[in-house]
Amino acid sequence: MKEEEKEEVYKEFNELVNMSPGEIEDWLEKEESKEVGLDSGDGESIGRKSAKKIVKIKRTKKAELSTSDYEHMQKVNGYIKRHKAQRPEGDVKNTPWRYSLMNWGHDPVK
């Protein structure tokens, strides 16, 4: 990944991931977080595993981010953009759609 592409991925990631590491960690403790998403094969959803990586990335200095961190940020950006485009009608506060996005670090009601 070229430096200019990394810069774009980083910028977009920080715009789309609107939850702090602490907010994500608190969210992961809630039952609603555990009830949504595709199982990764070990009983935990792909989104919850992603959230743990997001917390690590958010707590890492930009200069210390690895290529795999940038690849994960790119994956997160794509997921959030695709999922936001599928917003259901009406109040989304207590919906699986919102809970799934929160597992990826984005709270659409913020």
CNS distance restraints for C-alpha pairs under 8 A (distance, minus, plus):
assign (resid   1 and name CA) (resid   5 and name CA) 6.28 0.50 0.50
assign (resid   1 and name CA) (resid   6 and name CA) 6.47 0.50 0.50
assign (resid   1 and name CA) (resid  67 and name CA) 7.61 0.50 0.50
assign (resid   2 and name CA) (resid   6 and name CA) 6.25 0.50 0.50
assign (resid   3 and name CA) (resid   7 and name CA) 6.17 0.50 0.50
assign (resid   4 and name CA) (resid   8 and name CA) 6.36 0.50 0.50
assign (resid   5 and name CA) (resid   9 and name CA) 6.18 0.50 0.50
assign (resid   6 and name CA) (resid  10 and name CA) 5.99 0.50 0.50
assign (resid   6 and name CA) (resid  70 and name CA) 6.61 0.50 0.50
assign (resid   7 and name CA) (resid  11 and name CA) 6.12 0.50 0.50
assign (resid   8 and name CA) (resid  12 and name CA) 6.10 0.50 0.50
assign (resid   9 and name CA) (resid  13 and name CA) 5.95 0.50 0.50
assign (resid   9 and name CA) (resid  70 and name CA) 7.02 0.50 0.50
assign (resid   9 and name CA) (resid  73 and name CA) 6.67 0.50 0.50
assign (resid   9 and name CA) (resid  74 and name CA) 5.92 0.50 0.50
assign (resid   9 and name CA) (resid  77 and name CA) 7.72 0.50 0.50
assign (resid  10 and name CA) (resid  14 and name CA) 6.26 0.50 0.50
assign (resid  10 and name CA) (resid  70 and name CA) 7.32 0.50 0.50
assign (resid  10 and name CA) (resid  73 and name CA) 7.13 0.50 0.50
assign (resid  11 and name CA) (resid  15 and name CA) 6.38 0.50 0.50
assign (resid  12 and name CA) (resid  16 and name CA) 6.07 0.50 0.50
assign (resid  12 and name CA) (resid  77 and name CA) 6.85 0.50 0.50
assign (resid  13 and name CA) (resid  17 and name CA) 5.76 0.50 0.50
assign (resid  13 and name CA) (resid  73 and name CA) 5.99 0.50 0.50
assign (resid  13 and name CA) (resid  74 and name CA) 7.44 0.50 0.50
assign (resid  13 and name CA) (resid  76 and name CA) 7.34 0.50 0.50
assign (resid  13 and name CA) (resid  77 and name CA) 5.80 0.50 0.50
assign (resid  14 and name CA) (resid  18 and name CA) 7.10 0.50 0.50
assign (resid  16 and name CA) (resid  77 and name CA) 6.75 0.50 0.50
assign (resid  16 and name CA) (resid  80 and name CA) 7.09 0.50 0.50
assign (resid  16 and name CA) (resid 105 and name CA) 7.96 0.50 0.50
assign (resid  16 and name CA) (resid 106 and name CA) 6.34 0.50 0.50
assign (resid  17 and name CA) (resid 104 and name CA) 7.53 0.50 0.50
assign (resid  17 and name CA) (resid 105 and name CA) 4.94 0.50 0.50
assign (resid  17 and name CA) (resid 106 and name CA) 4.89 0.50 0.50
assign (resid  18 and name CA) (resid 105 and name CA) 6.43 0.50 0.50
assign (resid  18 and name CA) (resid 106 and name CA) 5.23 0.50 0.50
assign (resid  18 and name CA) (resid 107 and name CA) 6.52 0.50 0.50
assign (resid  18 and name CA) (resid 110 and name CA) 7.78 0.50 0.50
assign (resid  19 and name CA) (resid  23 and name CA) 5.80 0.50 0.50
assign (resid  19 and name CA) (resid  24 and name CA) 6.21 0.50 0.50
assign (resid  19 and name CA) (resid 102 and name CA) 7.97 0.50 0.50
assign (resid  19 and name CA) (resid 105 and name CA) 5.41 0.50 0.50
assign (resid  19 and name CA) (resid 106 and name CA) 5.94 0.50 0.50
assign (resid  19 and name CA) (resid 107 and name CA) 6.66 0.50 0.50
assign (resid  20 and name CA) (resid  24 and name CA) 6.23 0.50 0.50
assign (resid  20 and name CA) (resid  55 and name CA) 7.87 0.50 0.50
assign (resid  20 and name CA) (resid  58 and name CA) 7.82 0.50 0.50
assign (resid  20 and name CA) (resid 105 and name CA) 7.90 0.50 0.50
assign (resid  21 and name CA) (resid  25 and name CA) 6.18 0.50 0.50
assign (resid  21 and name CA) (resid  54 and name CA) 7.65 0.50 0.50
assign (resid  21 and name CA) (resid  55 and name CA) 4.82 0.50 0.50
assign (resid  21 and name CA) (resid  56 and name CA) 7.99 0.50 0.50
assign (resid  21 and name CA) (resid  58 and name CA) 6.55 0.50 0.50
assign (resid  21 and name CA) (resid  59 and name CA) 7.35 0.50 0.50
assign (resid  22 and name CA) (resid  26 and name CA) 6.12 0.50 0.50
assign (resid  23 and name CA) (resid  27 and name CA) 6.06 0.50 0.50
assign (resid  24 and name CA) (resid  28 and name CA) 6.18 0.50 0.50
assign (resid  24 and name CA) (resid  51 and name CA) 6.91 0.50 0.50
assign (resid  24 and name CA) (resid  55 and name CA) 7.14 0.50 0.50
assign (resid  24 and name CA) (resid 102 and name CA) 7.48 0.50 0.50
assign (resid  24 and name CA) (resid 103 and name CA) 7.43 0.50 0.50
assign (resid  24 and name CA) (resid 105 and name CA) 6.32 0.50 0.50
assign (resid  25 and name CA) (resid  29 and name CA) 6.76 0.50 0.50
assign (resid  25 and name CA) (resid  52 and name CA) 7.90 0.50 0.50
assign (resid  25 and name CA) (resid  55 and name CA) 7.67 0.50 0.50
assign (resid  26 and name CA) (resid  30 and name CA) 7.20 0.50 0.50
assign (resid  27 and name CA) (resid  33 and name CA) 6.53 0.50 0.50
assign (resid  27 and name CA) (resid 102 and name CA) 7.60 0.50 0.50
assign (resid  27 and name CA) (resid 103 and name CA) 7.73 0.50 0.50
assign (resid  28 and name CA) (resid  33 and name CA) 5.58 0.50 0.50
assign (resid  28 and name CA) (resid  34 and name CA) 7.29 0.50 0.50
assign (resid  28 and name CA) (resid  48 and name CA) 7.09 0.50 0.50
assign (resid  28 and name CA) (resid 103 and name CA) 7.27 0.50 0.50
assign (resid  29 and name CA) (resid  33 and name CA) 7.30 0.50 0.50
assign (resid  30 and name CA) (resid  34 and name CA) 7.02 0.50 0.50
assign (resid  31 and name CA) (resid  35 and name CA) 6.35 0.50 0.50
assign (resid  32 and name CA) (resid  36 and name CA) 6.96 0.50 0.50
assign (resid  32 and name CA) (resid  96 and name CA) 7.95 0.50 0.50
assign (resid  32 and name CA) (resid  99 and name CA) 6.60 0.50 0.50
assign (resid  33 and name CA) (resid  48 and name CA) 7.50 0.50 0.50
assign (resid  33 and name CA) (resid  99 and name CA) 6.04 0.50 0.50
assign (resid  33 and name CA) (resid 100 and name CA) 7.25 0.50 0.50
assign (resid  33 and name CA) (resid 102 and name CA) 7.77 0.50 0.50
assign (resid  33 and name CA) (resid 103 and name CA) 6.45 0.50 0.50
assign (resid  34 and name CA) (resid  44 and name CA) 7.49 0.50 0.50
assign (resid  34 and name CA) (resid  45 and name CA) 7.44 0.50 0.50
assign (resid  34 and name CA) (resid  48 and name CA) 7.66 0.50 0.50
assign (resid  36 and name CA) (resid  45 and name CA) 7.33 0.50 0.50
assign (resid  36 and name CA) (resid  96 and name CA) 6.23 0.50 0.50
assign (resid  36 and name CA) (resid  99 and name CA) 6.82 0.50 0.50
assign (resid  36 and name CA) (resid 100 and name CA) 5.85 0.50 0.50
assign (resid  37 and name CA) (resid  45 and name CA) 5.29 0.50 0.50
assign (resid  37 and name CA) (resid  46 and name CA) 6.69 0.50 0.50
assign (resid  37 and name CA) (resid  47 and name CA) 6.27 0.50 0.50
assign (resid  37 and name CA) (resid 100 and name CA) 6.11 0.50 0.50
assign (resid  38 and name CA) (resid  45 and name CA) 5.07 0.50 0.50
assign (resid  38 and name CA) (resid  46 and name CA) 5.96 0.50 0.50
assign (resid  38 and name CA) (resid  47 and name CA) 7.61 0.50 0.50
assign (resid  39 and name CA) (resid  43 and name CA) 5.76 0.50 0.50
assign (resid  39 and name CA) (resid  44 and name CA) 5.46 0.50 0.50
assign (resid  39 and name CA) (resid  45 and name CA) 4.15 0.50 0.50
assign (resid  39 and name CA) (resid  46 and name CA) 6.12 0.50 0.50
assign (resid  40 and name CA) (resid  44 and name CA) 5.90 0.50 0.50
assign (resid  40 and name CA) (resid  45 and name CA) 5.21 0.50 0.50
assign (resid  40 and name CA) (resid  46 and name CA) 5.14 0.50 0.50
assign (resid  44 and name CA) (resid  48 and name CA) 6.67 0.50 0.50
assign (resid  44 and name CA) (resid  49 and name CA) 7.12 0.50 0.50
assign (resid  45 and name CA) (resid  49 and name CA) 6.50 0.50 0.50
assign (resid  46 and name CA) (resid  50 and name CA) 6.13 0.50 0.50
assign (resid  47 and name CA) (resid  51 and name CA) 6.10 0.50 0.50
assign (resid  47 and name CA) (resid 100 and name CA) 7.02 0.50 0.50
assign (resid  47 and name CA) (resid 103 and name CA) 5.11 0.50 0.50
assign (resid  47 and name CA) (resid 104 and name CA) 5.61 0.50 0.50
assign (resid  48 and name CA) (resid  52 and name CA) 6.58 0.50 0.50
assign (resid  48 and name CA) (resid 103 and name CA) 5.38 0.50 0.50
assign (resid  48 and name CA) (resid 104 and name CA) 7.28 0.50 0.50
assign (resid  49 and name CA) (resid  53 and name CA) 6.69 0.50 0.50
assign (resid  50 and name CA) (resid  54 and name CA) 6.13 0.50 0.50
assign (resid  50 and name CA) (resid  76 and name CA) 7.79 0.50 0.50
assign (resid  50 and name CA) (resid 103 and name CA) 7.43 0.50 0.50
assign (resid  50 and name CA) (resid 104 and name CA) 6.32 0.50 0.50
assign (resid  51 and name CA) (resid  55 and name CA) 6.21 0.50 0.50
assign (resid  51 and name CA) (resid 103 and name CA) 5.63 0.50 0.50
assign (resid  51 and name CA) (resid 104 and name CA) 5.39 0.50 0.50
assign (resid  51 and name CA) (resid 105 and name CA) 6.31 0.50 0.50
assign (resid  52 and name CA) (resid  56 and name CA) 6.45 0.50 0.50
assign (resid  53 and name CA) (resid  57 and name CA) 6.13 0.50 0.50
assign (resid  53 and name CA) (resid  72 and name CA) 7.92 0.50 0.50
assign (resid  54 and name CA) (resid  58 and name CA) 6.00 0.50 0.50
assign (resid  54 and name CA) (resid  73 and name CA) 7.71 0.50 0.50
assign (resid  54 and name CA) (resid 104 and name CA) 7.66 0.50 0.50
assign (resid  54 and name CA) (resid 105 and name CA) 7.18 0.50 0.50
assign (resid  55 and name CA) (resid  59 and name CA) 6.27 0.50 0.50
assign (resid  56 and name CA) (resid  60 and name CA) 6.29 0.50 0.50
assign (resid  57 and name CA) (resid  65 and name CA) 7.22 0.50 0.50
assign (resid  57 and name CA) (resid  69 and name CA) 6.63 0.50 0.50
assign (resid  60 and name CA) (resid  64 and name CA) 6.46 0.50 0.50
assign (resid  60 and name CA) (resid  65 and name CA) 6.54 0.50 0.50
assign (resid  61 and name CA) (resid  65 and name CA) 6.69 0.50 0.50
assign (resid  65 and name CA) (resid  69 and name CA) 5.87 0.50 0.50
assign (resid  65 and name CA) (resid  70 and name CA) 7.13 0.50 0.50
assign (resid  66 and name CA) (resid  70 and name CA) 6.50 0.50 0.50
assign (resid  67 and name CA) (resid  71 and name CA) 6.22 0.50 0.50
assign (resid  68 and name CA) (resid  72 and name CA) 6.10 0.50 0.50
assign (resid  69 and name CA) (resid  73 and name CA) 6.16 0.50 0.50
assign (resid  70 and name CA) (resid  74 and name CA) 6.16 0.50 0.50
assign (resid  71 and name CA) (resid  75 and name CA) 6.34 0.50 0.50
assign (resid  72 and name CA) (resid  76 and name CA) 6.15 0.50 0.50
assign (resid  73 and name CA) (resid  77 and name CA) 6.09 0.50 0.50
assign (resid  74 and name CA) (resid  78 and name CA) 6.29 0.50 0.50
assign (resid  75 and name CA) (resid  79 and name CA) 6.21 0.50 0.50
assign (resid  76 and name CA) (resid  80 and name CA) 6.11 0.50 0.50
assign (resid  76 and name CA) (resid 104 and name CA) 6.63 0.50 0.50
assign (resid  77 and name CA) (resid  81 and name CA) 6.18 0.50 0.50
assign (resid  78 and name CA) (resid  82 and name CA) 6.11 0.50 0.50
assign (resid  79 and name CA) (resid  83 and name CA) 5.95 0.50 0.50
assign (resid  79 and name CA) (resid 104 and name CA) 7.91 0.50 0.50
assign (resid  80 and name CA) (resid  84 and name CA) 5.90 0.50 0.50
assign (resid  80 and name CA) (resid 101 and name CA) 6.59 0.50 0.50
assign (resid  80 and name CA) (resid 104 and name CA) 7.10 0.50 0.50
assign (resid  80 and name CA) (resid 106 and name CA) 7.15 0.50 0.50
assign (resid  81 and name CA) (resid  85 and name CA) 6.38 0.50 0.50
assign (resid  82 and name CA) (resid  86 and name CA) 6.95 0.50 0.50
assign (resid  83 and name CA) (resid  87 and name CA) 7.10 0.50 0.50
assign (resid  83 and name CA) (resid  97 and name CA) 7.93 0.50 0.50
assign (resid  83 and name CA) (resid 101 and name CA) 7.16 0.50 0.50
assign (resid  84 and name CA) (resid 101 and name CA) 7.96 0.50 0.50
assign (resid  84 and name CA) (resid 108 and name CA) 7.92 0.50 0.50
assign (resid  87 and name CA) (resid  97 and name CA) 7.31 0.50 0.50
assign (resid  88 and name CA) (resid  92 and name CA) 7.09 0.50 0.50
assign (resid  88 and name CA) (resid  97 and name CA) 7.68 0.50 0.50
assign (resid  92 and name CA) (resid  97 and name CA) 7.35 0.50 0.50
assign (resid  92 and name CA) (resid  98 and name CA) 6.33 0.50 0.50
assign (resid  92 and name CA) (resid 109 and name CA) 7.73 0.50 0.50
assign (resid  93 and name CA) (resid  98 and name CA) 6.68 0.50 0.50
assign (resid  93 and name CA) (resid 109 and name CA) 6.76 0.50 0.50
assign (resid  94 and name CA) (resid  98 and name CA) 7.08 0.50 0.50
assign (resid  94 and name CA) (resid  99 and name CA) 7.67 0.50 0.50
assign (resid  95 and name CA) (resid  99 and name CA) 6.39 0.50 0.50
assign (resid  96 and name CA) (resid 100 and name CA) 5.94 0.50 0.50
assign (resid  97 and name CA) (resid 101 and name CA) 6.47 0.50 0.50
assign (resid  98 and name CA) (resid 102 and name CA) 6.18 0.50 0.50
assign (resid  98 and name CA) (resid 107 and name CA) 6.76 0.50 0.50
assign (resid  98 and name CA) (resid 108 and name CA) 6.56 0.50 0.50
assign (resid  99 and name CA) (resid 103 and name CA) 6.38 0.50 0.50
assign (resid 100 and name CA) (resid 104 and name CA) 6.86 0.50 0.50
assign (resid 101 and name CA) (resid 105 and name CA) 6.53 0.50 0.50
assign (resid 101 and name CA) (resid 106 and name CA) 5.33 0.50 0.50
assign (resid 101 and name CA) (resid 107 and name CA) 6.39 0.50 0.50
assign (resid 101 and name CA) (resid 108 and name CA) 7.50 0.50 0.50
assign (resid 102 and name CA) (resid 106 and name CA) 4.81 0.50 0.50
assign (resid 102 and name CA) (resid 107 and name CA) 5.13 0.50 0.50
assign (resid 102 and name CA) (resid 108 and name CA) 7.97 0.50 0.50
